Structures are given as C-alpha cells and as structure tokens.
C-alpha cells in the first residue's frame, strides 16, 4: 500500500512539474511574442519602409534576428557556465572559455557584417543606419518601460 501511495505521489509530482513548466514556457512564449511585435511596430514606425522594402526587409531581418539570438544564447550559456562553476577551473579551462566567449562575440560580429551588406541591397544606406539607431532606441524604450513597471 505504501508503495502504491509513493508511486501515485511520484506520478502526481511529475505531472505537476510538467504542467508548471509548460505554463512557464507559455508565459515566456507570450512575452517573447509581445516583445517581437512591439519591436516590429517600433522599427516599422521609425524606418518608414515602403511596401516593396518591407516585403524584402522583414524576412531577412527575422532571419538575422534568429541567428543573432542564437549567438547571444550560446554566449549566455558560457557566462552561466563561468558563474555556476563551483570548482576552481584550471588555466587551460579558463583559456578555452575565453576563446569560446570571444568566438561567440566574433560570430555575432560576422552576422552584422553579412546582413549589413544584404540590408544595403534592399533598403537605402540611410535606412540601414537608421535601423541600427532605432534598435538602440528600442532597447532604451524597453529599459524605461521596465523601470516604470518596477516603480508601480
């Protein structure tokens, strides 16, 4: 009988944890979707793309964002690895982590160089420069919004 209760408790615990993880994942997906749609709206307003420019720009920009997020995710994983390392790392391990970290930064820089040229093929250089400026303005906008939410 105790064994049956234990098994039922274990199954209930696993089910609850999966349910909570799914809910958390759904909330994160919702936040990410809201973030992306707000960013698209913000950049659309700033760049004032023509219909033809927008049709070519957004698929390319979305591809760029996806690859950039992946490079940043890998770098965050490296940062986490460094922070969560409870044992002293050897000099060799530290050197490898620095190489991996700088390699992830280089990968992101290479993405900027590659996609900059592709953006220049579909929108005027002034709008490409405005894109970079507007991305920074969007980050500032998000920080202000976050600070306001904390104060409330």
Secondary structure, 3 states (H helix, E strand, C coil): CHHHHHHHHHHHHHHHHHHHHHHHHHHHHHHHHHHHHHHHHHHHHHHCCCHHHHHHHHHHHHHHHHHHHHHHHHHHHHHHHHHHCCCCCCHHHHHHHHHHHHHHHHHHHHHHHHHHHHHHHHCCHHHHHHHHHHHHHHHHHHHHHHHHHHHC
